[in-house]
Amino acid sequence: MRLMSVPFVLAALTFAAPASAMSLSFSWGPTAKCFDSKSPPMTLSGVPKGTVKLRFRMVDLNKPDYPHGGGTVRWSSGARGSLPYGAFRYKGPCPPSPHVYRFTVEALDGSGKALAKAQAKRRFP
């Protein structure tokens, strides 16, 4: 009876490790206050296989109703995880005092289905 329970316990403890989650980070880099429509430099990791586009959106957490928008960037499986300043256009930050902004990125497959999502936030200026 004991011999049967040991393999069962070992089988129950064996599982596949989860795939690493997609992550996003950014710096404001050369972003100028007000009227700078170029996206800041961004770094991504864990972009899932099958991703063909990355969809970005920025929200001012101090004024979430303001329509900053975002943009879409094509992605290929061999791409590196960095996007340069100006990879897409949006309504850049123009706060009267420091505000916190959050970027959300979604990895999309060829049919537009979201494969993964990541967020990062940072104060400006």
C-alpha positions in Angstrom: 0.0 0.0 0.0 2.8 2.4 0.8 4.5 1.8 -2.5 1.4 2.8 -4.4 1.1 6.1 -2.5 4.6 7.3 -3.1 4.3 7.4 -7.0 1.0 9.1 -6.6 2.5 11.8 -4.4 5.4 12.3 -6.8 3.0 12.6 -9.8 0.9 15.1 -8.0 4.0 17.3 -7.3 5.2 17.2 -10.9 3.8 20.1 -13.0 4.9 22.4 -15.8 6.3 25.7 -14.8 4.2 28.7 -16.0 5.5 30.7 -18.9 7.0 34.0 -17.9 4.5 36.8 -18.1 4.9 39.7 -20.4 6.3 42.8 -18.8 6.7 46.4 -19.8 8.9 49.2 -18.6 9.5 52.7 -19.9 11.4 55.9 -19.3 10.3 59.3 -20.4 13.6 59.8 -22.1 13.5 62.8 -24.4 9.7 63.3 -24.0 9.0 67.1 -23.8 6.2 68.5 -21.7 3.2 69.3 -23.8 2.6 68.7 -27.5 5.2 65.9 -27.8 3.2 63.2 -29.7 6.1 60.7 -29.9 5.9 57.7 -27.5 8.7 57.3 -24.9 11.3 54.6 -25.2 9.9 51.2 -24.0 11.3 47.8 -23.1 9.3 44.6 -23.2 10.0 41.1 -22.2 8.1 37.8 -22.3 6.2 38.8 -25.5 4.4 35.5 -26.4 4.9 33.5 -29.6 2.4 34.3 -32.2 2.3 38.1 -31.5 2.1 40.2 -34.6 1.1 43.5 -33.1 1.5 45.4 -29.9 -1.3 47.8 -28.9 -0.5 50.6 -26.5 -2.7 52.9 -24.5 -1.8 55.6 -22.0 -3.9 56.9 -19.1 -3.3 59.8 -16.8 -4.1 58.3 -13.4 -4.8 61.8 -12.0 -7.2 62.6 -14.9 -8.3 59.3 -16.4 -11.0 60.9 -18.6 -8.4 62.7 -20.7 -8.1 60.9 -24.1 -4.3 60.4 -24.5 -4.9 57.4 -26.7 -2.1 55.2 -27.9 -0.9 53.3 -30.9 -0.1 50.0 -32.5 3.3 48.6 -33.5 4.0 45.6 -35.7 6.0 42.9 -34.0 7.9 39.9 -35.4 9.0 36.8 -33.4 12.7 37.6 -33.8 12.2 41.2 -32.7 14.2 42.6 -29.7 12.4 43.9 -26.7 13.1 47.6 -27.1 10.9 50.2 -28.8 12.6 53.6 -29.6 11.3 57.0 -28.8 8.6 57.8 -31.3 7.6 54.2 -32.1 4.0 55.3 -32.2 2.0 58.6 -31.9 -0.3 59.6 -29.1 -1.3 62.7 -27.0 1.7 63.2 -24.8 1.7 64.3 -21.2 0.9 68.0 -20.3 0.1 68.1 -16.6 -0.2 71.4 -14.7 1.8 69.6 -11.9 3.3 66.1 -11.6 0.9 63.4 -12.6 1.2 59.6 -12.8 0.8 57.9 -16.2 0.1 54.3 -16.9 0.9 52.6 -20.2 -0.9 49.3 -21.0 0.3 47.1 -23.8 -1.5 44.1 -25.3 0.2 41.5 -27.5 -2.2 40.6 -30.3 -2.1 37.6 -32.7 -3.0 37.8 -36.4 -6.7 37.7 -35.8 -6.6 40.5 -33.2 -6.9 38.2 -30.2 -5.1 39.4 -27.0 -2.4 36.9 -26.0 -1.0 38.8 -23.1 -1.1 42.2 -21.3 1.3 44.3 -19.3 1.3 47.6 -17.6 3.8 50.1 -16.3 3.4 53.5 -14.6 5.6 56.5 -14.0 5.4 60.1 -12.8 5.8 63.0 -15.2 7.6 65.3 -15.2 
